[in-house]
Amino acid sequence: MTEVLFYHLERQSLEQMLPVLLSKTLERGWRAVVQAGSPERVEALNTQLWTYAEGSFLPHGSARDGFAAQQPIWLTDGEDCPNGAAVRFLVDGAAAADVSAYVRVVHLFDGRDPEALAHARAQWKAMKAAGHEVTYWQQNEQGRWERKA
């Protein structure tokens, strides 16, 4: 079964955490797909991943860039996976109907947004009911991630 992780963002924004998690994904030799909630958000993330830190580089692309199969990180607002990704990141309320093709699925949600919390709870229940290994992560006061469930 797929490992499904839920990251409850309260102390850091998606723009701060996503590059960190994507870097760790690439370090493991995995490819990733990031599914956002809209085409506009895909483009914003596309720009942000080029500029998130000076001297950093996360190889990525979207439909606008092309060469989908060659991209280690693919940004989309759909359920496509043209790069053979092992990890799927779901942001901005995005959801995937079938996650069984992935080693890991990561839900990142804003803990200060009631809609995002409700969506994450619904996704948690659906993933657990489907038999996936589900974990919940929250940052402590020092900013370290702790497994809460």
Sequence and secondary structure as in RCSB ss.txt:
>XXXX:A:sequence
MTEVLFYHLERQSLEQMLPVLLSKTLERGWRAVVQAGSPERVEALNTQLWTYAEGSFLPHGSARDGFAAQQPIWL
TDGEDCPNGAAVRFLVDGAAAADVSAYVRVVHLFDGRDPEALAHARAQWKAMKAAGHEVTYWQQNEQGRWERKA
>XXXX:A:secstr
  EEEEEEESSS HHHHHHHHHHHHHHTT  EEEE SSHHHHHHHHHHHHHSSTT     EETTT  GGG SEEE
ESSS  TT  SEEEE TT   S  TT SEEEEEEETT HHHHHHHHHHHHHHHHTT EEEEEEE TTS EEE  
